[in-house]
Amino acid sequence: MDLPPDTVLVFDQDEDLIVFESFVHATNYLEALDVSEGEYTAAYTPDGRVLALTAPEAWEGPVVLTRTDGADLADLERRVARYWQLHQVGQPSRDPLQTARFLIDRDAHPAGGGCCDSVTC
């Protein structure tokens, strides 16, 4: 499965990971209050490009996700490995691309047909 071109990986304070298929899905799902209070610690594209996640109007306004000139593939890989260690116990760790594909596929086809454990839009 190819990833959508605007795939976004967002990490929170608990070192959990949410994957979105686009910037629009990410900004529609994430709450400005959580962004302004620092709930999300990092956002990346699967190739390690750093994304800025802001809430310019605090909790009242929209969430804004923008590309930066920065890239930090090493930090993304470290965060993804930590996610696997903490939240996918017993599973082999995967690289950022494989992880994004895994989460998108898992949430598109949840086991048992119920609600998803985490949201992947």
C-alpha positions as CSV (number, residue, x, y, z in Angstrom):
1,M,0.0,0.0,0.0
2,D,1.3,3.4,-0.9
3,L,1.0,6.1,1.6
4,P,-1.0,9.2,0.7
5,P,1.4,12.1,-0.1
6,D,0.4,14.2,2.9
7,T,0.6,11.5,5.6
8,V,1.3,12.9,9.0
9,L,2.7,11.2,12.1
10,V,1.9,12.9,15.4
11,F,3.3,11.9,18.8
12,D,1.8,12.8,22.1
13,Q,3.2,13.2,25.6
14,D,2.6,9.5,26.3
15,E,4.8,8.6,23.3
16,D,1.7,7.3,21.5
17,L,1.4,7.8,17.8
18,I,-1.5,8.9,15.6
19,V,-1.2,8.7,11.9
20,F,-3.3,10.8,9.5
21,E,-3.7,10.4,5.8
22,S,-3.6,14.1,5.2
23,F,-2.9,17.5,6.8
24,V,-6.7,18.2,6.6
25,H,-7.5,15.0,8.5
26,A,-5.0,15.9,11.2
27,T,-6.1,19.4,11.7
28,N,-9.8,18.4,11.7
29,Y,-9.1,15.7,14.3
30,L,-6.7,17.4,16.7
31,E,-8.1,19.8,19.2
32,A,-6.7,23.3,19.5
33,L,-6.8,23.1,23.3
34,D,-4.6,20.0,23.3
35,V,-2.2,21.6,20.8
36,S,-1.9,24.9,22.8
37,E,-1.3,22.9,26.0
38,G,1.5,20.9,24.5
39,E,-0.2,17.5,24.4
40,Y,1.5,16.7,21.1
41,T,5.3,16.7,21.2
42,A,6.2,16.2,17.5
43,A,4.8,15.9,14.0
44,Y,6.5,14.5,11.0
45,T,6.1,13.3,7.5
46,P,7.1,9.6,7.0
47,D,10.4,10.7,5.5
48,G,11.4,12.7,8.6
49,R,10.3,16.2,7.5
50,V,9.5,18.2,10.6
51,L,6.0,19.7,10.8
52,A,4.9,22.6,13.0
53,L,1.6,22.0,14.8
54,T,0.1,25.2,16.3
55,A,-3.1,26.7,17.6
56,P,-2.6,30.4,16.9
57,E,-5.9,31.4,18.6
58,A,-5.4,29.0,21.6
59,W,-8.3,26.8,22.3
60,E,-10.8,28.9,20.4
61,G,-9.3,28.7,16.9
62,P,-8.2,26.1,14.4
63,V,-5.2,23.8,14.5
64,V,-2.6,24.7,11.9
65,L,-0.1,22.2,10.5
66,T,2.7,23.5,8.3
67,R,5.8,22.2,6.7
68,T,9.1,23.5,8.0
69,D,12.5,23.5,6.4
70,G,13.8,21.1,9.0
71,A,14.2,17.3,8.8
72,D,15.1,14.9,11.6
73,L,14.8,11.4,10.4
74,A,16.9,10.1,13.4
75,D,14.4,11.6,15.9
76,L,11.4,10.2,14.0
77,E,13.0,6.8,13.9
78,R,13.8,7.0,17.7
79,R,10.2,8.0,18.4
80,V,8.7,5.2,16.2
81,A,11.0,2.6,17.9
82,R,9.8,3.9,21.3
83,Y,6.2,3.7,20.2
84,W,6.6,0.1,19.3
85,Q,8.4,-0.7,22.6
86,L,5.6,1.0,24.7
87,H,2.4,0.5,22.7
88,Q,2.9,-2.6,20.5
89,V,4.5,-4.9,23.0
90,G,5.5,-8.2,21.5
91,Q,5.5,-6.9,18.0
92,P,8.8,-6.3,16.1
93,S,9.6,-2.7,15.6
94,R,9.1,-1.2,12.2
95,D,10.5,1.8,10.4
96,P,8.4,5.0,10.0
97,L,7.0,4.1,6.6
98,Q,6.1,0.6,7.7
99,T,4.6,1.9,10.9
100,A,2.4,4.5,9.1
101,R,1.2,1.8,6.7
102,F,0.5,-0.6,9.6
103,L,-1.5,2.0,11.5
104,I,-3.5,3.1,8.5
105,D,-4.3,-0.4,7.5
106,R,-5.1,-1.5,11.1
107,D,-7.5,1.3,11.7
108,A,-9.1,0.9,8.3
109,H,-9.8,-2.8,9.1
110,P,-10.1,-3.1,12.9
111,A,-10.1,-6.6,14.4
112,G,-13.7,-7.7,15.3
113,G,-15.2,-4.9,13.2
114,G,-15.4,-2.5,16.2
115,C,-14.2,0.9,16.9
116,C,-10.5,1.7,16.4
117,D,-8.0,1.8,19.4
118,S,-6.6,5.0,18.0
119,V,-7.8,7.2,15.2
120,T,-6.1,7.1,11.8
121,C,-7.9,9.3,9.4
